[in-house]
């Protein structure tokens, strides 16, 4: 089997059926991605995520019963390693920073042009963090971690290697492959380094590395 025939898998969690149908058509029209499931509520989405283990989850923010933040938190509590990108109409800075700190891997607005949206979804599938351009200044303002005298000196060699790869946007699966270790071991390293650095999310790690020029 060649990797050329393997498409990135995408799960849609959104309570707007018409939007989901349109997204499914757009994504499935590409040669690199396919929608493997659609859920119209957070609870169902979590079950499908456990079933399919997709490369990417596109998650709506404003849903009844279980909103996007609650769904994201439960996905992370369930140790689902899929990348999660918030797809919403909200450009409120508070929503943006809260979701990123909770473990989202990107934040896209629903008014994006189809071509731009597909390009960003593909980037996310490939391990990159994605963000609607107009939101970048808000993210930097809201997410810039305070120095707090944090240092890489207390990190083990593996944790340091993990930080370097995290800052490049690699997923746990990608890091595991790069370091030739199990995905479970990567999760242990990530949890440990976040605690040692007093940071709350992978994105904060990436911002800290960039702002402090950790790897010169």
Secondary structure by P-SEA (a helix, b strand, c coil): cccccbbbbbbbbcccaaaaaaaaaaaaaccccccccccccaaaaaaaaaaccccccccccccccccaaaaaaaaaaaccccbbbbbcccccaaaaaaaaaacccbbbbccccaaaaaaaaaaaaaccccccccaaaaaaaaccccccccccccccaaaaaaaaaaaacccaaaaaaaacccaaaaaaaaaaaaaaaccccaaaaaaaaaaacccc
